[in-house]
């Protein structure tokens, strides 16, 4: 662990690079001069980590059973971003060329079912596209908005694979690290089934951890 006790600096020694420096030692040299830079370390102390992942007002840790609807354990709850209509996902259509063929664009309401490799979920999902679609890879980023929106000129995209979830972690019962696979509960999952995925991005915010999760499946 990297420590500078005289200057009250204590870094985890993970050399994760999330602060923008290759090593904790490089970061410490800058933080000695400008103490405000310390907030760039998401692993700063165990105490601060617990504070960031403390129970939210919507769903306290005491109220959490840490078991999904089928009685299976999970590690954290994935919330949507507060300024978005619903959970954010990146998806790829079974026929990626349909993204361009259907001329999908930001703002469109679309619906389909996540099947096969990704989730095998039995529920049809409805969402609004929140970024301009990637015609080259056949990918779409959308926010799930609920079935009622499908009645308003929605476009049927058929089957698709979910490649990534993005959201906030406010409630967790274990330390979150890049490169680890976790069981998690999407707060707005209609079936309340746990999901599994690998975290490949973490960024600290004032209201929790912004995470991106890939390699998804249910169960």
C-alpha positions in Angstrom: 0.0 0.0 0.0 1.3 3.5 -0.9 1.4 5.7 2.2 2.6 9.3 2.8 1.7 9.6 6.5 3.4 13.0 7.0 1.2 14.5 4.3 -1.8 12.4 5.4 -1.9 10.6 2.0 -2.9 7.0 1.9 -3.5 5.3 -1.4 -4.5 1.6 -1.9 -1.5 0.6 -4.2 -3.9 -1.0 -6.7 -2.3 0.9 -9.7 -5.7 0.7 -11.3 -5.2 3.9 -13.4 -8.8 5.2 -12.8 -7.4 8.4 -11.4 -5.6 9.1 -14.7 -2.1 8.1 -13.5 -0.4 4.7 -14.2 0.6 4.1 -10.6 -0.4 5.2 -7.1 3.1 6.6 -6.6 2.7 8.9 -9.6 -0.7 10.0 -8.3 0.7 10.6 -4.8 3.4 13.0 -6.2 0.7 15.2 -7.7 -1.7 14.9 -4.7 1.0 16.1 -2.3 1.0 19.4 -4.1 -2.8 19.6 -4.6 -4.8 17.7 -1.9 -8.0 18.3 -3.9 -6.8 15.7 -6.4 -7.3 12.9 -3.8 -11.0 12.8 -4.7 -9.9 11.2 -8.0 -9.1 7.9 -6.2 -12.2 5.8 -5.9 -10.5 3.4 -3.5 -9.2 6.1 -1.2 -10.3 4.5 2.1 -12.6 1.7 3.2 -14.6 4.2 5.1 -15.3 6.4 2.1 -16.0 3.4 0.0 -18.7 2.3 2.4 -20.1 5.9 2.4 -20.4 5.9 -1.3 -22.1 2.5 -1.4 -24.3 3.3 1.6 -28.0 2.3 1.4 -30.2 4.6 -0.6 -33.4 6.2 0.7 -35.3 4.2 -1.9 -34.1 0.9 -0.7 -32.2 0.6 2.6 -29.7 -2.1 3.4 -31.8 -3.2 6.3 -34.8 -3.7 4.0 -32.8 -5.7 1.5 -33.1 -9.5 1.7 -30.1 -9.8 -0.7 -32.1 -12.6 -2.5 -33.9 -12.4 -5.8 -37.5 -13.6 -6.5 -36.2 -17.2 -6.8 -34.2 -17.0 -3.5 -30.8 -16.5 -5.1 -28.1 -14.3 -3.6 -26.8 -11.1 -5.2 -24.0 -8.6 -4.4 -25.5 -5.2 -5.3 -28.5 -3.3 -6.6 -28.2 -1.5 -10.0 -30.1 1.8 -10.2 -30.8 3.9 -13.2 -29.3 7.4 -13.6 -31.5 10.0 -12.0 -31.7 12.1 -15.1 -32.8 9.3 -17.4 -36.2 7.7 -18.1 -35.1 4.2 -17.2 -32.3 1.7 -17.0 -29.6 2.2 -19.7 -28.6 -0.7 -21.9 -26.5 -1.3 -25.0 -27.9 -4.0 -27.3 -27.1 -5.6 -30.6 -29.8 -6.9 -32.9 -29.8 -10.6 -34.0 -29.6 -9.1 -37.5 -27.3 -6.1 -36.9 -28.0 -4.8 -40.5 -31.6 -4.0 -39.3 -30.3 -1.0 -37.3 -29.6 0.7 -40.6 -32.4 -0.9 -42.6 -35.0 0.4 -40.1 -33.2 3.8 -40.1 -33.2 3.8 -36.3 -32.3 7.1 -34.7 -32.0 8.8 -31.3 -35.4 9.4 -29.8 -37.1 6.4 -31.4 -39.3 4.1 -29.3 -38.4 0.4 -30.0 -39.3 -2.9 -28.6 -38.0 -6.5 -28.7 -36.9 -9.4 -26.5 -33.5 -10.2 -25.2 -32.9 -13.8 -26.1 -30.3 -16.5 -26.9 -26.7 -15.6 -25.8 -27.3 -12.7 -23.5 -30.2 -13.2 -21.2 -33.0 -15.5 -22.5 -35.5 -13.2 -20.7 -39.1 -14.1 -21.4 -40.3 -10.4 -21.1 -40.5 -8.1 -24.1 -38.6 -4.9 -23.4 -39.6 -1.4 -24.6 -37.2 1.5 -24.7 -36.2 4.9 -26.1 -32.9 5.3 -28.0 -30.7 7.8 -26.2 -27.7 7.9 -28.4 -27.3 7.9 -32.2 -27.2 4.2 -33.2 -24.0 2.5 -34.3 -24.8 1.4 -37.9 -21.3 -0.2 -38.3 -21.7 -2.6 -35.4 -25.5 -2.8 -35.3 -25.6 -1.5 -31.7 -28.2 0.6 -30.0 -28.1 2.4 -26.6 -31.5 2.8 -25.1 -33.3 3.4 -21.8 -36.0 0.9 -20.8 -39.3 2.8 -20.4 -42.0 0.2 -19.8 -44.6 -1.5 -22.1 -47.1 1.4 -22.4 -44.7 3.4 -24.6 -44.9 0.6 -27.2 -48.4 1.9 -28.1 -46.9 5.2 -29.5 -45.5 4.4 -32.9 -42.9 2.0 -31.6 -40.6 0.0 -33.9 -40.3 -3.8 -33.6 -36.6 -4.8 -33.6 -37.3 -8.5 -32.9 -34.8 -10.5 -30.9 -31.6 -8.9 -29.6 -28.6 -9.5 -27.3 -27.9 -7.2 -24.4 -24.2 -6.4 -24.4 -24.0 -3.9 -21.5 -25.8 -2.3 -18.6 -24.9 1.1 -17.2 -26.2 2.6 -14.0 -25.6 3.6 -10.4 -24.6 1.4 -7.5 -25.9 3.0 -4.3 -26.4 -0.2 -2.3 -23.7 -3.0 -2.2 -22.6 -5.6 0.3 -19.2 -6.2 -1.2 -16.3 -4.2 -2.6 -16.7 -3.5 -6.3 -13.6 -3.9 -8.5 -13.0 -3.8 -12.3 -12.5 -7.2 -13.8 -14.6 -9.1 -11.3 -17.9 -10.8 -12.1 -20.8 -10.2 -9.7 -24.4 -11.1 -9.2 -26.6 -8.0 -9.2 -30.2 -7.1 -9.0 -31.5 -4.5 -11.5 -33.9 -2.4 -9.4 -36.5 -2.1 -12.2 -36.4 -5.8 -13.4 -40.0 -6.8 -13.7 -39.2 -10.4 -12.7 -36.8 -9.4 -9.9 -34.3 -12.0 -11.1 -30.6 -11.6 -10.4 -28.3 -11.0 -13.3 -24.6 -11.7 -13.6 -21.9 -9.7 -15.3 -18.3 -8.4 -15.3 -17.6 -4.8 -14.3 -15.3 -3.1 -16.7 -15.8 0.6 -15.7 -16.2 2.3 -12.4 -16.4 6.0 -11.7 -17.2 7.6 -8.4 -20.1 10.1 -8.3 -21.6 12.1 -5.4 -24.6 9.8 -5.5 -22.9 6.4 -5.9 -20.7 4.5 -8.3 -21.2 4.7 -12.1 -20.6 1.2 -13.4 -20.7 -0.5 -16.8 -21.3 -4.2 -16.8 -20.8 -6.6 -19.7 -20.7 -10.3 -20.3 -24.3 -10.6 -19.1 -26.6 -13.4 -18.3 -29.6 -14.1 -16.0 -29.2 -16.5 -13.0 
